[in-house]
Structure formats: C-alpha cells, structure tokens
Amino acid sequence: MGYIVRMKRSRIEFVQGTLDMLILRTLAHGPLHGYGIAQAIGRTTDSAIQVEAGSLYPALQRLELQGLLTAQWEAARSGRRTRIYQLTPAGEKRLQAEVSRWEQFVGAVALVLYPKPVTE
C-alpha cells in the first residue's frame, strides 16, 4: 500500500517506504516538528513534492513506534505546544539502508528507461 503526496498540481502514489526515507533524511539535518518536515521536503524538492498531513502524521507515528525517531512536546514561540521529532541511531542506520536500496531501485529503472544498445 502506498501513500499520496501532491506533486506539482497532481496527486500521485509513491512506492511504499519512500515517504519514510524522505522523513528520515530530512531529520538527519536535525530535529523538526511535523509542519517543518513537510516544509523542508517541499523546499528541498523545489515544491515538486508536497507531503500532505494525512500522509505525514501517520508516517511519523509509525516511525516513532518502530524506534526510528523520538518525539517530545515542546512549547513553541506562540505558546502552543508542538511535537518535535528527532532521528535515533536506529533511524540513522535505517536511512543508510533505505538510501542504498533506493539507489539500486533507481539504477534498475534507469536501465529500463535508457537501455544500453545491444552489441553483437
């Protein structure tokens, strides 16, 4: 089962695990709240990927339950409480594995999209 994110005015479904990898990679730069994570992914991708709250927050909860990130409540400047997420050592390890797996996947897809000429 995949999830939906918004990409340049259209909704598409991504390969399962892609959002998790994007979240983990974003948190590798330091702790952030959920909205900050979504904004960082949008900025990093030049607004090509905009993660919707309905996809982001369940993913954050799932990653926390898996021990890949921690979360704690902190007071924001506005006086409201906000939940701050941080990568754990297990999350860092998973990120490395997911990036490696993603690079293999992209390489395989590239072989299909741009096949090498057959030489005989």
N, CA and C of each residue as an Amber inpcrd file, in Angstrom:
protein
   360
   0.8390000  -1.1730000   0.0000000   0.0000000   0.0000000   0.0000000
   0.8820000   1.2330000   0.0000000   0.5970000   2.1690000  -0.8390000
   1.3770000   3.3930000  -0.9360000   0.6950000   4.5170000  -0.1880000
   1.1020000   5.7180000  -0.4460000   0.5080000   6.8900000   0.1550000
   0.4900000   7.9810000  -0.8940000  -0.2430000   9.0060000  -0.6020000
  -0.4390000  10.0720000  -1.5730000   0.3150000  11.3220000  -1.1230000
   0.9980000  11.9300000  -2.0550000   1.5700000  13.2580000  -1.8490000
   1.1840000  14.0940000  -3.0570000   1.2970000  15.3820000  -2.9230000
   0.9620000  16.2690000  -4.0270000   2.2340000  16.6290000  -4.7640000
   2.2270000  16.4590000  -6.0820000   3.3630000  16.8360000  -6.9120000
   2.8730000  17.7650000  -8.0050000   3.3090000  18.9970000  -7.9340000
   3.0110000  19.9760000  -8.9880000   1.5890000  19.8330000  -9.5360000
   0.6270000  20.0940000  -8.6910000  -0.7880000  20.1280000  -9.0540000
  -1.4370000  18.7760000  -9.3260000  -0.7470000  17.6770000  -9.1560000
  -1.3950000  16.3850000  -9.3480000  -1.0600000  15.4870000  -8.1620000
  -1.9420000  14.5430000  -7.9130000  -1.7140000  13.5990000  -6.8300000
  -1.1730000  12.3200000  -7.4270000  -0.1190000  11.7950000  -6.8100000
   0.4120000  10.5270000  -7.2780000   0.6660000   9.6200000  -6.0790000
   0.7330000   8.3400000  -6.3390000   1.0240000   7.3790000  -5.2880000
   2.4790000   6.9650000  -5.4250000   3.2010000   6.9630000  -4.3180000
   4.6110000   6.6150000  -4.3110000   4.8090000   5.1770000  -3.8770000
   5.9690000   4.6590000  -4.1640000   6.3620000   3.3470000  -3.6960000
   6.3840000   3.3730000  -2.1690000   5.8520000   2.3200000  -1.5540000
   5.8390000   2.2330000  -0.0940000   7.2480000   2.4070000   0.4500000
   7.3820000   3.1900000   1.4760000   8.6800000   3.4050000   2.0960000
   9.3710000   4.6770000   1.6490000   8.9490000   5.2500000   0.5340000
   9.6060000   6.4590000   0.0400000   9.4030000   7.6230000   1.0000000
   8.2000000   7.7990000   1.4930000   7.9440000   8.8940000   2.4310000
   8.7740000   8.7040000   3.6930000   8.8470000   7.4770000   4.1850000
   9.6550000   7.2120000   5.3740000  11.0970000   7.6530000   5.1400000
  11.6520000   7.3100000   3.9880000  13.0200000   7.6780000   3.6670000
  13.1820000   9.1980000   3.6080000  12.2250000   9.8910000   3.0050000
  12.2940000  11.3500000   2.9110000  12.2380000  11.9920000   4.3020000
  11.4040000  11.4560000   5.1730000  11.3000000  11.9690000   6.5400000
  12.6180000  11.7380000   7.2850000  13.1300000  10.5120000   7.2220000
  14.3730000  10.1980000   7.9140000  15.5120000  11.0760000   7.4050000
  15.5820000  11.2660000   6.1000000  16.6450000  12.0950000   5.5170000
  16.5070000  13.5510000   5.9680000  15.3010000  14.0340000   6.0290000
  15.0680000  15.4060000   6.4670000  15.4870000  15.5770000   7.9250000
  15.1690000  14.5990000   8.7610000  15.5290000  14.6790000  10.1780000
  17.0130000  14.4390000  10.4190000  17.7420000  13.9360000   9.4240000
  19.1910000  13.7700000   9.5570000  19.8720000  15.1300000   9.7200000
  19.1900000  16.1990000   9.2850000  19.7280000  17.5570000   9.4250000
  19.4760000  18.1290000  10.8130000  18.5780000  17.5160000  11.5750000
  18.2820000  17.9890000  12.9210000  16.8110000  17.8660000  13.2410000
  16.4480000  18.0310000  14.5070000  15.0550000  17.8750000  14.9520000
  14.1380000  18.9200000  14.3150000  12.9150000  18.5080000  14.0500000
  11.8920000  19.3900000  13.4760000  10.5130000  18.9490000  13.9260000
   9.5520000  19.8510000  13.8380000   8.1560000  19.4860000  14.0510000
   7.5780000  19.0310000  12.7120000   6.4050000  18.4210000  12.7520000
   5.8050000  17.8450000  11.5500000   5.6570000  18.8290000  10.4120000
   5.1250000  19.9950000  10.6930000   4.9530000  21.0050000   9.6390000
   6.3040000  21.3960000   9.0550000   7.3250000  21.5020000   9.9100000
   8.6730000  21.8300000   9.4410000   9.2360000  20.7560000   8.5280000
   8.9260000  19.4960000   8.8290000   9.3740000  18.3900000   7.9810000
   8.7400000  18.5160000   6.5960000   7.4270000  18.7380000   6.5750000
   6.7170000  18.8800000   5.2930000   7.2680000  20.0610000   4.5040000
   7.5140000  21.1770000   5.1850000   8.0460000  22.3640000   4.5160000
   9.4520000  22.1090000   3.9800000  10.2830000  21.4250000   4.7530000
  11.6550000  21.1320000   4.3260000  11.6600000  20.2400000   3.0860000
  10.7900000  19.2370000   3.0560000  10.7150000  18.3680000   1.8830000
  10.2660000  19.1840000   0.6770000   9.2880000  20.0570000   0.8690000
   8.8290000  20.9220000  -0.2240000   9.9330000  21.8280000  -0.7340000
  10.6700000  22.4560000   0.1890000  11.7740000  23.3490000  -0.2170000
  12.8750000  22.5820000  -0.9330000  13.2520000  21.4380000  -0.3710000
  14.3420000  20.6470000  -0.9300000  14.0240000  20.1810000  -2.3480000
  12.7550000  19.8910000  -2.6070000  12.3610000  19.3930000  -3.9290000
  11.8430000  20.5060000  -4.8280000  12.1010000  21.7610000  -4.4400000
  11.6250000  22.9160000  -5.2130000  10.1140000  22.8350000  -5.4350000
   9.3970000  22.4420000  -4.3850000   7.9310000  22.3040000  -4.3510000
   7.3960000  21.1860000  -5.2390000   8.2770000  20.3430000  -5.7610000
   7.8120000  19.2220000  -6.5980000   7.0640000  18.1930000  -5.7570000
   7.4900000  18.0200000  -4.5010000   6.8200000  17.0800000  -3.5960000
   6.3110000  17.8760000  -2.4070000   5.0180000  17.8000000  -2.1840000
   4.3880000  18.4450000  -1.0360000   3.6540000  17.3620000  -0.2620000
   4.1650000  17.0400000   0.8910000   3.6000000  15.9660000   1.6950000
   2.3690000  16.4760000   2.4240000   1.2720000  15.7710000   2.2800000
   0.0230000  16.1460000   2.9350000  -0.0050000  15.6120000   4.3570000
  -0.6600000  16.3390000   5.2330000  -0.7460000  15.9680000   6.6470000
  -1.3110000  14.5640000   6.8290000  -2.2610000  14.1860000   5.9960000
  -2.8820000  12.8670000   6.0960000  -1.9260000  11.7300000   5.7900000
  -0.8180000  12.0270000   5.1490000   0.2350000  11.0330000   4.9090000
   1.3790000  11.1930000   5.9010000   1.6960000  12.4410000   6.2360000
   2.8600000  12.7130000   7.0750000   2.6990000  12.2020000   8.5020000
   1.6110000  12.5730000   9.1670000   1.4970000  12.2590000  10.5880000
   1.3620000  10.7630000  10.8750000   0.6500000   9.9860000  10.0670000
   0.6800000   8.5360000  10.2900000   2.0830000   7.9470000  10.0840000
   2.8260000   8.4890000   9.1160000   4.1950000   8.0110000   8.8870000
   5.0840000   8.3420000  10.0800000   4.9540000   9.5450000  10.6270000
   5.7410000   9.9260000  11.8020000   5.4250000   9.0110000  12.9820000
   4.1570000   8.7140000  13.1730000   3.7640000   7.8290000  14.2720000
   4.3380000   6.4250000  14.0590000   4.2600000   5.9340000  12.8380000
   4.7830000   4.6010000  12.5190000   6.2950000   4.5480000  12.7700000
   7.0220000   5.5750000  12.3230000   8.4700000   5.6100000  12.5090000
   8.8430000   5.7010000  13.9920000   8.0410000   6.4240000  14.7540000
   8.2850000   6.5160000  16.1890000   8.0510000   5.1580000  16.8490000
   6.9770000   4.4820000  16.4890000   6.6820000   3.1640000  17.0530000
   7.7590000   2.1390000  16.7050000   8.4040000   2.3240000  15.5570000
   9.4870000   1.4220000  15.1380000  10.8190000   1.7780000  15.8020000
  10.8480000   2.8610000  16.5660000  12.0690000   3.2690000  17.2470000
  13.0610000   3.9870000  16.3480000  12.5930000   4.4530000  15.1820000
  13.4810000   5.1210000  14.2340000  13.5870000   6.6170000  14.4940000
  12.6390000   7.1360000  15.2650000  12.7260000   8.5180000  15.7060000
  12.0330000   8.6470000  17.0390000  12.3840000   9.7110000  17.7390000
  11.7480000  10.0230000  19.0170000  10.9790000  11.3220000  18.8430000
  10.0520000  11.5510000  19.7340000   9.2680000  12.7830000  19.6830000
   9.0130000  13.2650000  21.0990000   9.0330000  14.5670000  21.2570000
   8.6870000  15.1450000  22.5570000   7.9640000  16.4610000  22.3350000
   7.1180000  16.7800000  23.2900000   6.3670000  18.0260000  23.2300000
   7.2350000  19.1640000  23.7420000   7.2130000  20.2780000  23.0220000
   7.9270000  21.4840000  23.4420000   7.0210000  22.6830000  23.2400000
   7.2690000  23.7290000  24.0050000   6.4970000  24.9640000  23.8490000
   7.0380000  25.7420000  22.6580000   6.1460000  26.1540000  21.7860000
   6.5240000  26.9730000  20.6360000   6.5210000  28.4380000  21.0470000
   7.0530000  29.2950000  20.2070000   7.0730000  30.7330000  20.4920000
   5.6680000  31.2920000  20.7070000   4.7240000  30.6910000  20.0110000
   3.3430000  31.1650000  20.1220000   2.7020000  30.7740000  21.4470000
   3.3980000  29.9520000  22.2160000   2.8370000  29.4840000  23.4810000
   2.1510000  28.1310000  23.3320000   1.8820000  27.7440000  22.1120000
   1.2800000  26.4270000  21.8670000   2.3540000  25.3540000  21.9750000
   1.9190000  24.1490000  22.2500000   2.8590000  23.0300000  22.2910000
   2.9940000  22.4360000  20.8980000   4.1950000  22.0080000  20.5710000
   4.4440000  21.3750000  19.2760000   5.2830000  20.1200000  19.5090000
   5.0670000  19.1320000  18.6840000   5.7780000  17.8640000  18.8200000
   7.0240000  17.9080000  17.9380000   8.1900000  17.7190000  18.5500000
   9.4640000  17.7800000  17.8450000   9.9790000  16.3550000  17.6470000
  10.3380000  16.0420000  16.4070000  10.8090000  14.7060000  16.0480000
  12.3170000  14.7340000  15.8300000  12.9770000  13.6430000  16.2600000
  14.4200000  13.5470000  16.1250000  14.7930000  12.1250000  15.7240000
  15.7740000  12.0090000  14.8620000  16.2620000  10.7180000  14.3870000
  16.9970000   9.9930000  15.5130000  16.7940000   8.6890000  15.6290000
  17.5200000   7.8650000  16.5890000  18.6850000   7.1810000  15.8640000
  19.6120000   6.5740000  16.6040000  20.6690000   5.7970000  15.9380000
  20.0920000   4.6970000  15.0380000  19.0120000   4.0680000  15.4650000
  18.3610000   3.0560000  14.6190000  17.7930000   3.7010000  13.3560000
  17.2970000   4.9250000  13.4810000  16.7860000   5.6520000  12.3230000
  17.8950000   5.9980000  11.3460000  19.0530000   6.3690000  11.8670000
  20.2000000   6.6620000  11.0040000  20.6130000   5.4200000  10.2290000
  20.6340000   4.2900000  10.9230000  21.0040000   3.0240000  10.2760000
  19.9850000   2.6610000   9.1920000  18.7010000   2.8100000   9.5030000
  17.6510000   2.5140000   8.5230000  17.7590000   3.4460000   7.3310000
  18.0570000   4.7170000   7.5750000  18.2060000   5.6770000   6.4890000
  19.3000000   5.2320000   5.5310000  20.4370000   4.8290000   6.0570000
  21.5270000   4.3660000   5.1930000  21.0850000   3.1790000   4.3390000
  20.3760000   2.2440000   4.9510000  19.9050000   1.0650000   4.2190000
  18.8850000   1.4540000   3.1600000  17.9750000   2.3670000   3.4900000
  16.9400000   2.7850000   2.5390000  17.5330000   3.5610000   1.3720000
  18.5190000   4.4160000   1.6360000  19.1620000   5.1640000   0.5490000
  19.8550000   4.1990000  -0.3950000  20.5400000   3.2190000   0.1410000
  21.2120000   2.2190000  -0.6880000  20.1980000   1.4510000  -1.5370000
  19.1120000   1.0400000  -0.9010000  18.0590000   0.3080000  -1.6240000
  17.4340000   1.1870000  -2.7020000  17.1990000   2.4720000  -2.3850000
  16.6100000   3.4100000  -3.3410000  17.5490000   3.6070000  -4.5380000
  18.8380000   3.7500000  -4.2800000  19.8030000   3.9270000  -5.3690000
  19.8160000   2.7110000  -6.2870000  19.7090000   1.5150000  -5.7260000
  19.6370000   0.3000000  -6.5440000  18.3710000   0.2970000  -7.3880000
  17.2520000   0.6910000  -6.7850000  15.9790000   0.7370000  -7.4890000
  16.0350000   1.7310000  -8.6430000  16.5300000   2.9310000  -8.3760000
  16.6260000   3.9670000  -9.4160000  17.5450000   3.4930000 -10.5360000
  18.6430000   2.8560000 -10.1940000  19.5540000   2.3280000 -11.2120000
  18.8780000   1.2860000 -12.0940000  18.0820000   0.4220000 -11.4830000
  17.3750000  -0.6110000 -12.2540000  16.3260000   0.0130000 -13.1760000
  15.5870000   1.0030000 -12.6770000  14.5860000   1.6790000 -13.5050000
  15.2760000   2.4130000 -14.6590000  16.4160000   3.0220000 -14.3890000
  17.1580000   3.7230000 -15.4400000  17.5810000   2.7690000 -16.5470000
  17.9110000   1.5360000 -16.1970000  18.2760000   0.5490000 -17.2190000
  17.1080000   0.2320000 -18.1430000  15.9070000   0.2630000 -17.5860000
  14.7180000   0.0140000 -18.4050000  14.4000000   1.2430000 -19.2610000
  14.4820000   2.4250000 -18.6670000  14.1610000   3.6530000 -19.3970000
  15.1930000   3.9890000 -20.4580000  16.4380000   3.7090000 -20.1670000
  17.5320000   4.0490000 -21.0730000  18.4030000   2.8190000 -21.2950000
  17.8710000   1.8350000 -22.0260000  18.6200000   0.5860000 -22.1950000
  19.9050000   0.8180000 -22.9800000  20.8960000   0.0270000 -22.6290000
  22.1630000   0.0800000 -23.3490000  21.9680000  -0.5740000 -24.7050000
  22.5890000  -0.0240000 -25.7470000  22.4440000  -0.6370000 -27.0620000
  23.0300000  -2.0600000 -27.0530000  22.3470000  -2.9430000 -27.7310000
  22.7950000  -4.3250000 -27.8230000  23.8910000  -4.3960000 -28.8700000
  25.0180000  -4.9390000 -28.4830000  26.1230000  -5.1170000 -29.4340000
  26.2760000  -6.5900000 -29.7220000  26.4680000  -6.8800000 -30.9690000
  26.6190000  -8.3030000 -31.3540000  27.9360000  -8.5520000 -31.9920000
